[in-house]
């Protein structure tokens, strides 16, 4: 009887060990009997909490998470820490760590009767931020995690593979699965959990282990547990360059990647910093001005994006940290095209329906600049804009190029022509490109000289607008662009134009990858010149349809046309729009700029050669008189030739502050002017046959000159602009208060300034 009783106990124990096993709370009849028995084994692996380096969450309670892949990639069995107050589950810990550590990603089936099932866990081992999965080998539609989670509605975990085969990644349900082991502070050993993470109540001192059973074979918990170093978002965006991406329309909002000097890429850097927020739909343009990065998208949001929250047509971020500053869904009623910094207080937004001002100080979209609207989204849109030391030049489809006075936000001239894009060369000359002509525009008289492109065409940027490949070197007096075999068909050559000799090299460099049925083609703006290294950066994608567009390359050429490096981006539909380079340096004013000067007649100081910037052309630096402590003693004006003209108005001393604005980075210099003559510059007035009358004046001020008057501005004694309405040779000053004013007259040859008395 005793023997029979012992036999019965052994039989019941055998039945128990060979009975149904639960995987994360789900009863499984399909698992091998020996696996069920092995799952009851205990382990004596220990984990000192003091060794954990990366803690997620806050609170007085602490728990540890261990993930062991058993994939022969080292280090395996990684460890994180989790802190909390109140109650928390194993699922809470897993999700919190996945959200915080952008290297860690999971495949989950949530909301089942057994809670959340963990089907896959991955970790970015090589640091290239390629956290994506392919389902059933479908590389055309990769799946990206949101808050570290990719969701599945089935137990189809065996169907998923990692896009980066060098990552830790294991998933499965029928060919292998994630076994769950738990230990609390009072437990000696780890024990296999028949419950899932949703039903696991953490205690202070708990430890959870996710241990993958490869091919349905059990693995002991490793005796070597490797603490994970804290995840740190890359914030060093000083070396390398940004790639602003349209992204995949209908699937994801726009993004920006950063290419490091060593060739590694930080993907979606803005989204990583800003809680998975992205830009708008089809982000087409980006630029850095001052310490801010401006991203412009065509529409406010992509309705098909379920992973990244949309940011709007205009997103402003800190250029050093990528932290969001502001975002705007509407920018005046049109779709986004471009952005230009005008001065440290103001920018211009190019849209499909005109140009709008933007208040940088208060982060507010302003009003439409008169006469810049009209047309339709694809027959009158605004294209590229550039800021010279005096004016803004903006391309408008079909209309031509607007010349805008940035002081008054008025269009002072329109240069007609079917232009595509515009740049400023190193020497300060302005160049605009048409389909088969290169046009030089004088920076102050706006006279044009056209040069025929010998045998190729410019690859147009209109249609589905992009910023275009037309680009200028900051180090050498050269221009570059990509040729086209037709208006909307790209060629295979990078064209170089020498500004000094006016010569074309239409075979300067060849786009790589031109063999086979699916050659590489430029996409978006495609070509830009690094302002500090003078290297050319070329973006290409693969010709074809569908999955071909997942293949994207970045090529680097030196300034002799030699290909020096090629980088292939992670496979995805990035649709790169434009490369943007960091702006790291401030303008530097030479020591030859005087601190003090004595003047007894009109005296000029050439500012063109007195200021430089390592990552911007000196000709592009905006020079301005910021303040004049005593305009009754000396007038101070910067003429069209970037000369500071000091004209004595009386006897005494004035402090004149000059600002030098290089792409939004501003330095100032104070000049003490000792004036010893009260004689106005009548010699200069007679020389140009310029007359201003009557003076004193009451209602109407007449201005007569043999030259073409470009603009007239009237400033009060503090230097504030009070009137700029010049029509038919006259200025109506009837609304001005009685007092002394300075009249500034800009002609096509020079800038003049005279004192005016209003009665």
Secondary structure, DSSP 4 states (H G I P E B T S, - for coil): -HHHHHHHHHHHHHHHHTS-EEETTEEESSS-HHHHHHTT--B-----GGG---EES-SSEEEEEEEE--SS-SS-SEEEEEEESS--BHHHHHHHHHHH-TTEEEEEEEEETTEEEEEEEEE-SSSS---EEEETT--SS-EE-BTTEEE-SSS-GGGEEESSTTSEEEE-SSSEEEEEEEE-TT-SSBEE-SS-GGG-B--TTEEEEEEEEETT---PPPS--EEPPPP------SSSEEEEE---TTT---EEEEE-TTS-EE-SHHHHHTTTB---EEEEEEEEETTEEEEEEEES--TT-SSSB---SEEEEETTT--EEEEES-SSSS-EEEEEEEETTEEEEEETTEEEEEETTTTEEEEEPTTS--S-TTTS-EEEEEE-SS-EEEEETTTEEEEEETTTTEEEEEE-S---EEEE-TTS-EEEE-SSEEEEE-TTT--EEEEE-SS-EE---TTTT---S-EE-SSSSEEEEEEEEETTEEEEEEEEEETTTTEEEEEEEE-S--SSSS-EEEEEEEEEE-TTT--EEEEEEESSSGGGGG-EEEEEE-TTS-EEEEEEPPSS---EEEEEE------EE-TTS-SEEEESS-EEEE-TTTEEBTTB-GGG-EEEEEEETTTTTEEEEE-TTSEEEEEE-EEEEEEEEEEEEETTEEEEEEEEEEEEE----HHHHHHTT-EEESSSBSSEEEEE-SSPEEEEEEE-TTS-EEE--EETTEEE-TTSPSEEEEEEEEESS-EEEEEEEE-
